[in-house]
């Protein structure tokens, strides 16, 4: 008799527990809003995903409603397909990925709409103005490669180059300095948005050099020759896949007592070309010499021009702040015949004298129509300049305009999608310290639309993530080369490929002596 | 119906009595007393708060933080240890955690020893690993993760030993499962597990193939993990979290600790052999009969006392007093307990540039810098005043604090970020960054730092205070320290270059003319560098800072300069007291001329706290050099 009672008691407890659990899972978040008042204003949401253009293959844009309330209800709907309803007691709105994908793919070229309702303490529901997202007809490249670093001043410790699947939230390591004795890894550069061919530079750790990966095979190249006895920095792949243009830069870093803390200038820089098959380095006196600072090489999509930035060399005496502010770069290009490997004439496309600003980081859309670049008050390190903004030059008319996607903080490193309709760029607009990747749709007329932040599963992710996204590069597919193989190549000192100097330029005088790095690996206790 | 009614009162009483008798077991009581003493020692002498200061353990209640530990072997253990070691913030709680781990290690060792042999009749052997772990804590470098790793290993080893009676195939399957779990959770700690299981199979179970399988797995598993599974170097794949693979070089203790367990298995094997040959056993007994105490009570007391004194000697000899002093000074400075800094610097004989650095800060903050700095050791000269290029790599946060106090907010920000890179995302680093950005008016980033800090424990009050400044920036002036710093902020741009960690005091003073700290540090640096030219040039600045009289050491320096040079002090006077003291100093120097040792002793006794003695000593050292 007692045993039966005991079992009945246990059974009742379990049943009640299951009912509560079932209710919580399926019904507690369901809301039935019969009465509400309209607020006649847009809701404050973070990140700001209101009225943007998005690709159909982007991960759900989870967001936080920045309105105090005890319950939140969001309805996302479109012309075709099912409505997505989300209710939550917390302001975090997480959109189910499967239904989101379905909605986006069936509404390509259309709009999706968001209705946001918030219940206040008095149990009254308030509805905010509907906002929408336009779904573009063109997809964005599926992956984003970037380097994650601390807001670097001088010493580094953990550095990794990662790739993020833009269709969901998965992130994986391409290369991390955990396996490289904490050496520095930087300047990942892909060939035409392809994950199969890319370079990554290394400093310190297993030895400085360039990791050149082609079709999953990696070799380590030392691009230094008697002429360029400093390692390669900024790199651009020639469209024929056989050459890499690169700069060597003598960098000086310093810190201000007022305003933006960090600053960088080049005391000297030159351009070179590395020919992969012959393992040879060459250059031209037109892009090499003591008189000017040449940097940021970028091949035109047809391979007939090398675009770059160039400034007259300013002799900097001591720490006079006036001197370095005089360093302003022009946008230039030089003709190049890939068949005969001969250089053409130099052309100044946009001069700093004209703009009174310094031009850096030119990048041409793969269709060859537009050129996006940065302009800041001075110097060549736009990520450290709050004045740095993005500009677009129409290569048909040679007219340039300031893009309407800029903020009061630094906008810098950018990369085009393979279809020329999307750009990703680094922006410090969120807090002025950490660069975050933002995407913008650039239509056929060169109009860039309101940018949006790389979505994360947790919309509050960026608040407490103290790493900066460096050099965001769009790639079509994930990098297949294995981290282990990259690491192995990095350590393979015996088989390091020492570049030869083109005999035709051997008579040039070396311009840059070996450079001490501006940033140093930290020694921890 | 009462559930106890099933048992009779007699039965209940008997079981209670049994429990009581267990408690009364003298071995258990001895263990309790030992671990209670360990607890008091860790709490009151080692002081886990000093560990917190030195290692800055951090644990964020955040999924992203957790995910970072999942991507490499040993991460889980580090995560768990990070959770535990954050409680070092409170010494009593930290001591409780450390003692608990020592006790569990001893308990797991005891179970292992008991399981297969009776080699430890005195029931003292199991204390050995716990004592060695305690000794390792004496260095202030020990990471909790290595202790927890050892504990996990012992638990896994006991599980494996428990299934010893099962078939080989089952044993190996369980071994593989345990190995994978242990390797993922504790990385290099797995190596010892594999070796112990291998020896267990080979020596105690006499199974060659399973034994070799275990030993081989120690080579193969980390290799597969390093090459195919995780992004880690081969070295880390094999040895991560073993004490001798860490950044510091440990003494012999961890080696003894890790050798103890294979040695125990070897002893078990020998004991087994002795048992099987009775003659040998009796022979052995006769050798030792001289030392044997027959009475069990007396034997217990003697054994306990011997072990107790051995532990005392070990602990005493291995304790790093110098390091404790350095950390204690750093701890007091972090908490702005300046009187305690000075007290400790005065009492201690430990010489370290960090102690000098903080002592000088404390002297400034207590308003006696240029009057009393030579009452304290200035043996490191300028490197004891401002951290050198090498020193800042170890103490970037301390450098940030100095810049902050000097009103050089941007450099304080710079070094707080270097601290973030070099020492990681610790609570103390975020605290400094939040403060710096609050002072700079960078609200967004300051809030983010506070949000990060809010994911830790113990900083709630501080966060609220800082938020108050952010909501109402004018309220900063209500804080005396912050108001002073605000008033001293640089007004002109100064360029600082990497590779020069020490502040350009002259430029700071130029950009903020009322910066008294920069002035005093500038004078102090000239004094330490024995740069009379700079001292003379800066006399004119004294009037900017409303001194009642010329600071004592400045006076001493000027008087010394005046003996050989013409000096225009304008409307300033050197006190009669300083003149008189200088005459006495000169007389003493003349009296003992030729006898350097005697001169040194007499001068140090009578004038050790003067600038003259510092100059005299340095000139002697220079000549010797």
Interface residues (C-beta under 8 A of the other chain):
Chain A: X2 X150 X151 X152 X153 X154 X155 X156 X157 X173 X176 X178 X179 X180 X181 X252 X253 X254 X255 X256 X257 X258 X259 X261 X262 X319 X321 X430 X431 X432 X433 X458 X461 X463 X464 X465 X466 X483 X484 X487 X518 X519 X520 X522 X523 X524 X525
Chain B: X1 X60 X62 X63 X64 X71 X72 X227 X228 X231 X232 X233 X236 X247 X248 X393 X394 X396 X408 X410 X411 X413 X414 X417 X418 X420 X421 X422 X423 X424 X425 X442 X444 X445 X447 X448 X451 X452 X455 X490 X491 X492 X493 X494 X495 X496 X497 X498 X511
